[in-house]
Amino acid sequence: MAARLVAAGVALTLAAACRGERRSAAAVRVAAPETGARPDTANLYAAAGANRLAPRAAQARPLVYVPNSHDGTVTVIDARSYRVLRTFPTGALPQHVVPSYDLTTLWVANNLGGTLTPIDPATGREGTSVPVDDPYNLYFTPDGRFAIVVAERRRRLDFRDAQTMALVQSLPVQCKGVDHMEFTADGRFAVATCEFSGQLVKVDLGARSVTGYLTLDPGGLDSAAMPQDIRSSPDGRVFYVADMKAGGVFLVDPEAFRRIGFIATGRGTHGIYPSRDGRLLYITNRGWNTTAGGRRGPGSVTVLDPRDRQIVATWPVPGGGSPDMGNVTADGRELWLSGRYDDEVYVFDTETGALTHRIAVGREPHGLCVWPQPGRYSLGHTGNMR
């Protein structure tokens, strides 16, 4: 099924989006990977601009790592030839492949296996796994001191030494399904999503303590919230929260810690990735609003301008699919995503929005990592670079 080319822009207002209206839009030259950020705004992602590789990252092989959750494996793909090179075993239920703060290691978070498997990005080869309790996801504090293991089943955030992974402190949280995390521009606070209680939790990183909880949708949209990924706007003033049940992104003021808006994007909204110039956010809609999913759903990618809060384009997956997690290439010209329920990987051209490649991988691919990526350091997940 060919991608539909439908004009978007002026007709789509924030007010319309907040009423839950949806627009299908085209994908023609919406992203200019070499374009700099607008001069009148701050840009948290400025150091992660196109091809601005740190020396350590520049030594890495250009590979894509795909954790196949149901197989307990990681598939390695050559980013230039789009060819699968090999698949290797990890621990049980690998969820995400996470760049370390210092960019020297890629960590595979084996959720049920209770381990982190290190990968040397210079060779693409795995090392000896490190025991870590319940690593659903992995982040790093902005000062680089601590790794934060998101222990979803345990309802904890475990602060560990960023180098040795030795446990420093376990912080219990009173919400269900803690999953993804973002950091305030000043580096003082983290905000994490709680998938199964429809909440956010805010954490004081200096005190390593919870400061509060926010219920995203207390009946306001006639839909129980199910927050997934969370990412800051380039200026740090708004956090965008992908919500699988609501089918869009909640806008949250991270300082006041309150909801300030909602923009509908598509069914099963899940991942959020900034373009290399920080001008756009690529938002994945995996086509299903339940964790069970299904084959060939109405998956798509929404392209959002965070400054104007306008949807620029919508890129459907021809024939259906389930775009989930991934990231943008170093030059900003491609968006790689796992196809969660279709056992495949998608490659989108960010200039045209065309789906250029579908690559078969293992069962239930999840937190795909493109490496290397630009930036001075990694805050975790599949490459939250600064």
Secondary structure, 3 states (H helix, E strand, C coil): CCCCCCCCCCCCCHHHHHCCCCCCCCCCCCCCCCCCCCCCCCCCCHHHCCCCECHHHHCCCCEEEEEECCCCEEEEEECCCCCEEEEEECCCCEEEEEECCCCCCEEEEECCCCEEEEEECCCCEECCCEECCCCCEEEECCCCCEEEEEECCCCEEEEEECCCCCEEEEEECCCCCEEEEEECCCCCEEEEEECCCCEEEEEECCCCEEEEEEECCCCCCCCCCCEEEEEECCCCCCEEEEECCCCEEEEEECCCCEEEEEEECCCCEEEEEECCCCCCEEEEECCCCCCCCCCCCECEEEEEECCCCEEEEEEECCCCECEEEEEECCCCCEEEEEECCCCEEEEEECCCCCEEEEEECCCCECECEEECCCECCECECCCCEC
